[in-house]
Amino acid sequence: MQARSKAYGHGALYFKKLEALAGRIKVFDPLLEHHAFVQQLQSAHGRKSSFWARL
């Protein structure tokens, strides 16, 4: 049995929206720039293969 969260679908849609908006944002301060945010997310949750497969 595979462990999957029903929230992964929602999270993947939200992530794709963030990806689309990232190119239009000029200043990320006080937040991380998008590429750094994605690296941090992958570092913290890289083993969640069911989520990453949805992207």
C-alpha positions as CSV (number, residue, x, y, z in Angstrom):
1,M,0.0,0.0,0.0
2,Q,1.3,3.4,-0.9
3,A,1.0,6.3,1.5
4,R,-0.5,9.3,-0.3
5,S,-2.1,12.5,1.0
6,K,-5.3,13.8,-0.6
7,A,-3.8,17.2,-0.2
8,Y,-1.0,16.5,-2.6
9,G,-3.2,17.3,-5.6
10,H,-4.2,20.7,-4.1
11,G,-0.5,21.4,-3.2
12,A,0.6,20.5,-6.7
13,L,-1.9,22.9,-8.3
14,Y,-0.8,25.6,-5.9
15,F,2.9,25.0,-6.6
16,K,2.2,25.2,-10.4
17,K,0.5,28.6,-9.8
18,L,3.5,29.8,-7.8
19,E,5.8,28.7,-10.6
20,A,3.8,30.7,-13.2
21,L,3.8,33.8,-11.0
22,A,7.5,33.6,-10.0
23,G,8.6,35.1,-13.3
24,R,6.4,38.1,-12.9
25,I,7.7,39.0,-9.4
26,K,10.5,41.5,-9.3
27,V,11.1,41.7,-5.5
28,F,10.7,38.7,-3.2
29,D,11.9,40.5,-0.1
30,P,11.3,39.5,2.8
31,L,10.6,36.0,1.3
32,L,13.1,33.7,-0.4
33,E,13.5,34.0,-4.1
34,H,11.6,31.3,-5.9
35,H,14.5,29.1,-6.8
36,A,15.7,29.1,-3.2
37,F,12.2,28.4,-2.0
38,V,12.0,25.4,-4.3
39,Q,15.4,24.1,-3.1
40,Q,14.4,24.5,0.5
41,L,11.1,22.7,-0.2
42,Q,12.9,19.8,-2.0
43,S,15.4,19.6,0.8
44,A,12.7,19.3,3.5
45,H,10.2,17.2,1.5
46,G,12.2,15.5,-1.2
47,R,11.1,12.0,-0.2
48,K,7.5,12.8,-0.8
49,S,7.6,11.2,-4.3
50,S,3.8,11.1,-4.7
51,F,3.8,14.8,-4.5
52,W,6.7,15.5,-6.8
53,A,5.4,13.1,-9.3
54,R,2.3,15.3,-9.7
55,L,4.4,18.2,-10.9
